[in-house]
Amino acid sequence: MCIRDRDGAYTILNRENYRRGVVIKTNDNQIVVDVYIIVGYGLKISEVSHNVQDSVKYNLENLLGIKTKSVNVIVQGVKILDD
């Protein structure tokens, strides 16, 4: 699975790395997901983080039927994207 969007996220989340940076813990029949990301320079960190959080929660709950207690997005850095 490769992700490519208009902001160039593909360069960060390429085929080899798309599963890295995800920690899943169970808690009272629900899961807590920690997603570690690097955001491209010039992008709004809060917007990217919120989009990742919403996407992970939506996919887990609506596509897989897994109830999530929380999805935590941790920004580990900012990277200058090559065009």
GUKETI-30288 format. One record per residue: x, y, z of N, C-alpha, C in turn; residue number from 1; residue in three letters. Coordinates in Angstrom, 3 decimals. Layout:
<gupas>
+----------+----------+----------+----------+----------+----------+----------+----------+----------+-------+--------+
!   n.east !  n.north !     n.up !  ca.east ! ca.north !    ca.up !   c.east !  c.north !     c.up ! kelum ! fidren !
+----------+----------+----------+----------+----------+----------+----------+----------+----------+-------+--------+
!        X !        Y !        Z !        X !        Y !        Z !        X !        Y !        Z !   NUM !    ala !
...
+----------+----------+----------+----------+----------+----------+----------+----------+----------+-------+--------+
</gupas>
This chain:
<gupas>
+----------+----------+----------+----------+----------+----------+----------+----------+----------+-------+--------+
!   n.east !  n.north !     n.up !  ca.east ! ca.north !    ca.up !   c.east !  c.north !     c.up ! kelum ! fidren !
+----------+----------+----------+----------+----------+----------+----------+----------+----------+-------+--------+
!    0.841 !   -1.174 !    0.000 !    0.000 !    0.000 !    0.000 !    0.884 !    1.235 !    0.000 !     1 !    met !
!    0.679 !    2.093 !   -0.952 !    1.412 !    3.339 !   -1.037 !    0.421 !    4.486 !   -0.956 !     2 !    cys !
!    0.798 !    5.513 !   -0.271 !   -0.059 !    6.679 !   -0.123 !    0.560 !    7.835 !   -0.884 !     3 !    ile !
!   -0.232 !    8.456 !   -1.723 !    0.245 !    9.633 !   -2.428 !   -0.873 !   10.659 !   -2.412 !     4 !    arg !
!   -0.593 !   11.827 !   -1.905 !   -1.585 !   12.891 !   -1.924 !   -0.957 !   14.153 !   -2.483 !     5 !    asp !
!   -1.749 !   15.201 !   -2.571 !   -1.286 !   16.435 !   -3.193 !   -0.166 !   17.101 !   -2.411 !     6 !    arg !
!    0.024 !   16.729 !   -1.156 !    1.062 !   17.330 !   -0.328 !    2.375 !   16.564 !   -0.367 !     7 !    asp !
!    2.451 !   15.507 !   -1.177 !    3.698 !   14.761 !   -1.305 !    3.950 !   13.787 !   -0.173 !     8 !    gly !
!    2.904 !   13.306 !    0.490 !    3.078 !   12.382 !    1.603 !    3.717 !   11.070 !    1.167 !     9 !    ala !
!    3.648 !   10.721 !   -0.108 !    4.222 !    9.480 !   -0.597 !    5.721 !    9.399 !   -0.305 !    10 !    tyr !
!    6.412 !   10.501 !   -0.353 !    7.851 !   10.470 !   -0.127 !    8.197 !   10.087 !    1.307 !    11 !    thr !
!    7.270 !   10.279 !    2.214 !    7.495 !    9.914 !    3.613 !    6.946 !    8.518 !    3.898 !    12 !    ile !
!    5.768 !    8.211 !    3.375 !    5.109 !    6.944 !    3.661 !    5.240 !    5.994 !    2.475 !    13 !    leu !
!    6.458 !    5.685 !    2.085 !    6.640 !    4.807 !    0.941 !    6.380 !    3.351 !    1.314 !    14 !    asn !
!    6.441 !    2.479 !    0.333 !    6.068 !    1.072 !    0.521 !    6.832 !    0.391 !    1.661 !    15 !    arg !
!    8.086 !    0.715 !    1.853 !    8.876 !    0.060 !    2.893 !    8.535 !    0.562 !    4.296 !    16 !    glu !
!    8.017 !    1.783 !    4.420 !    7.858 !    2.385 !    5.737 !    6.416 !    2.555 !    6.217 !    17 !    asn !
!    5.426 !    2.145 !    5.427 !    4.061 !    2.488 !    5.812 !    3.579 !    1.798 !    7.082 !    18 !    tyr !
!    4.207 !    0.709 !    7.502 !    3.810 !    0.044 !    8.743 !    4.643 !    0.471 !    9.942 !    19 !    arg !
!    5.720 !    1.151 !    9.712 !    6.559 !    1.603 !   10.817 !    5.879 !    2.763 !   11.528 !    20 !    arg !
!    6.162 !    2.906 !   12.794 !    5.644 !    4.047 !   13.532 !    4.230 !    3.894 !   14.026 !    21 !    gly !
!    3.741 !    2.661 !   14.130 !    2.400 !    2.421 !   14.644 !    2.497 !    1.460 !   15.824 !    22 !    val !
!    1.960 !    1.884 !   16.958 !    1.936 !    1.043 !   18.155 !    0.480 !    0.860 !   18.550 !    23 !    val !
!    0.056 !   -0.396 !   18.723 !   -1.327 !   -0.701 !   19.071 !   -1.345 !   -1.396 !   20.422 !    24 !    ile !
!   -2.182 !   -0.863 !   21.328 !   -2.338 !   -1.440 !   22.662 !   -3.817 !   -1.710 !   22.909 !    25 !    lys !
!   -4.125 !   -2.775 !   23.642 !   -5.513 !   -3.052 !   24.000 !   -5.777 !   -2.562 !   25.407 !    26 !    thr !
!   -7.018 !   -2.087 !   25.602 !   -7.397 !   -1.545 !   26.901 !   -8.910 !   -1.673 !   27.049 !    27 !    asn !
!   -9.388 !   -2.565 !   27.931 !  -10.816 !   -2.751 !   28.188 !  -11.606 !   -3.024 !   26.909 !    28 !    asp !
!  -11.214 !   -4.019 !   26.136 !  -11.874 !   -4.409 !   24.889 !  -11.883 !   -3.311 !   23.828 !    29 !    asn !
!  -11.035 !   -2.338 !   23.980 !  -10.863 !   -1.296 !   22.980 !   -9.363 !   -1.170 !   22.721 !    30 !    gln !
!   -9.030 !   -0.520 !   21.625 !   -7.611 !   -0.359 !   21.333 !   -7.212 !    1.108 !   21.390 !    31 !    ile !
!   -5.960 !    1.296 !   21.737 !   -5.334 !    2.616 !   21.710 !   -4.244 !    2.533 !   20.652 !    32 !    val !
!   -4.276 !    3.457 !   19.701 !   -3.320 !    3.456 !   18.600 !   -2.440 !    4.693 !   18.712 !    33 !    val !
!   -1.129 !    4.490 !   18.705 !   -0.170 !    5.588 !   18.647 !    0.455 !    5.563 !   17.258 !    34 !    asp !
!    0.342 !    6.681 !   16.545 !    0.892 !    6.799 !   15.200 !    1.980 !    7.871 !   15.234 !    35 !    val !
!    3.194 !    7.486 !   14.879 !    4.328 !    8.407 !   14.859 !    4.562 !    8.844 !   13.421 !    36 !    tyr !
!    4.558 !   10.169 !   13.182 !    4.688 !   10.668 !   11.819 !    5.781 !   11.731 !   11.715 !    37 !    ile !
!    6.209 !   11.935 !   10.487 !    7.086 !   13.056 !   10.142 !    6.305 !   13.873 !    9.121 !    38 !    ile !
!    6.195 !   15.161 !    9.351 !    5.385 !   16.035 !    8.510 !    6.294 !   16.793 !    7.548 !    39 !    val !
!    5.815 !   16.956 !    6.318 !    6.557 !   17.711 !    5.318 !    6.621 !   19.183 !    5.671 !    40 !    gly !
!    7.772 !   19.779 !    5.452 !    7.975 !   21.198 !    5.740 !    6.974 !   22.040 !    4.940 !    41 !    tyr !
!    6.373 !   23.004 !    5.609 !    5.420 !   23.893 !    4.962 !    3.978 !   23.451 !    5.107 !    42 !    gly !
!    3.748 !   22.243 !    5.599 !    2.384 !   21.769 !    5.826 !    1.944 !   22.145 !    7.228 !    43 !    leu !
!    0.644 !   22.287 !    7.408 !    0.110 !   22.598 !    8.733 !    0.119 !   21.324 !    9.573 !    44 !    lys !
!    0.939 !   21.330 !   10.603 !    1.104 !   20.137 !   11.439 !   -0.221 !   19.728 !   12.064 !    45 !    ile !
!   -0.975 !   20.682 !   12.560 !   -2.251 !   20.353 !   13.205 !   -3.239 !   19.738 !   12.223 !    46 !    ser !
!   -3.257 !   20.228 !   10.997 !   -4.178 !   19.707 !    9.982 !   -3.786 !   18.296 !    9.554 !    47 !    glu !
!   -2.497 !   18.081 !    9.327 !   -2.018 !   16.748 !    8.947 !   -2.296 !   15.757 !   10.072 !    48 !    val !
!   -2.008 !   16.141 !   11.301 !   -2.235 !   15.263 !   12.454 !   -3.704 !   14.914 !   12.603 !    49 !    ser !
!   -4.568 !   15.902 !   12.467 !   -6.014 !   15.673 !   12.590 !   -6.517 !   14.752 !   11.483 !    50 !    his !
!   -6.013 !   14.935 !   10.252 !   -6.415 !   14.072 !    9.139 !   -5.972 !   12.629 !    9.350 !    51 !    asn !
!   -4.754 !   12.442 !    9.848 !   -4.264 !   11.087 !   10.139 !   -5.121 !   10.451 !   11.227 !    52 !    val !
!   -5.395 !   11.200 !   12.269 !   -6.202 !   10.701 !   13.384 !   -7.594 !   10.278 !   12.906 !    53 !    gln !
!   -8.254 !   11.144 !   12.140 !   -9.593 !   10.830 !   11.632 !   -9.584 !    9.622 !   10.711 !    54 !    asp !
!   -8.589 !    9.545 !    9.841 !   -8.513 !    8.448 !    8.886 !   -8.302 !    7.103 !    9.576 !    55 !    ser !
!   -7.388 !    7.055 !   10.535 !   -7.115 !    5.812 !   11.264 !   -8.358 !    5.374 !   12.031 !    56 !    val !
!   -8.988 !    6.293 !   12.739 !  -10.181 !    5.967 !   13.532 !  -11.323 !    5.503 !   12.632 !    57 !    lys !
!  -11.560 !    6.203 !   11.536 !  -12.631 !    5.830 !   10.610 !  -12.404 !    4.423 !   10.053 !    58 !    tyr !
!  -11.186 !    4.170 !    9.567 !  -10.900 !    2.868 !    8.964 !  -11.011 !    1.725 !    9.964 !    59 !    asn !
!  -10.530 !    1.920 !   11.164 !  -10.627 !    0.863 !   12.175 !  -12.075 !    0.580 !   12.547 !    60 !    leu !
!  -12.846 !    1.632 !   12.770 !  -14.215 !    1.448 !   13.251 !  -15.194 !    1.066 !   12.146 !    61 !    glu !
!  -15.131 !    1.726 !   11.006 !  -16.135 !    1.500 !    9.971 !  -15.781 !    0.384 !    8.995 !    62 !    asn !
!  -14.517 !    0.210 !    8.691 !  -14.148 !   -0.833 !    7.745 !  -13.842 !   -2.159 !    8.429 !    63 !    leu !
!  -13.261 !   -2.100 !    9.621 !  -12.876 !   -3.334 !   10.312 !  -13.750 !   -3.671 !   11.512 !    64 !    leu !
!  -14.571 !   -2.721 !   11.968 !  -15.444 !   -2.956 !   13.116 !  -14.709 !   -3.011 !   14.443 !    65 !    gly !
!  -13.555 !   -2.383 !   14.530 !  -12.760 !   -2.389 !   15.759 !  -13.009 !   -1.080 !   16.504 !    66 !    ile !
!  -13.490 !   -1.176 !   17.725 !  -13.764 !    0.004 !   18.538 !  -12.448 !    0.585 !   19.046 !    67 !    lys !
!  -12.245 !    1.871 !   18.812 !  -11.017 !    2.518 !   19.263 !  -11.294 !    3.421 !   20.449 !    68 !    thr !
!  -10.437 !    3.304 !   21.438 !  -10.538 !    4.197 !   22.586 !   -9.910 !    5.542 !   22.241 !    69 !    lys !
!   -8.743 !    5.499 !   21.591 !   -8.105 !    6.746 !   21.157 !   -7.088 !    6.460 !   20.063 !    70 !    ser !
!   -6.866 !    7.494 !   19.253 !   -5.817 !    7.472 !   18.246 !   -4.937 !    8.677 !   18.529 !    71 !    val !
!   -3.705 !    8.406 !   18.929 !   -2.763 !    9.470 !   19.275 !   -1.767 !    9.640 !   18.141 !    72 !    asn !
!   -1.630 !   10.863 !   17.657 !   -0.678 !   11.161 !   16.589 !    0.480 !   11.936 !   17.201 !    73 !    val !
!    1.673 !   11.388 !   17.079 !    2.869 !   12.001 !   17.638 !    3.757 !   12.441 !   16.482 !    74 !    ile !
!    3.982 !   13.743 !   16.358 !    4.830 !   14.276 !   15.300 !    6.268 !   14.218 !   15.789 !    75 !    val !
!    7.091 !   13.429 !   15.093 !    8.473 !   13.251 !   15.502 !    9.430 !   14.200 !   14.814 !    76 !    gln !
!    8.957 !   14.872 !   13.793 !    9.843 !   15.793 !   13.111 !    9.203 !   16.387 !   11.875 !    77 !    gly !
!    9.977 !   17.251 !   11.232 !    9.570 !   17.892 !   10.002 !   10.664 !   17.628 !    8.969 !    78 !    val !
!   10.253 !   17.287 !    7.755 !   11.214 !   16.959 !    6.707 !   10.965 !   17.819 !    5.478 !    79 !    lys !
!   12.037 !   18.290 !    4.872 !   11.913 !   19.032 !    3.617 !   11.716 !   18.007 !    2.514 !    80 !    ile !
!   10.607 !   18.145 !    1.785 !   10.256 !   17.196 !    0.730 !   10.919 !   17.590 !   -0.574 !    81 !    leu !
!   11.474 !   16.603 !   -1.271 !   12.054 !   16.834 !   -2.591 !   10.935 !   16.815 !   -3.612 !    82 !    asp !
!   10.986 !   17.709 !   -4.581 !    9.952 !   17.743 !   -5.620 !   10.191 !   16.706 !   -6.677 !    83 !    asp !
+----------+----------+----------+----------+----------+----------+----------+----------+----------+-------+--------+
</gupas>
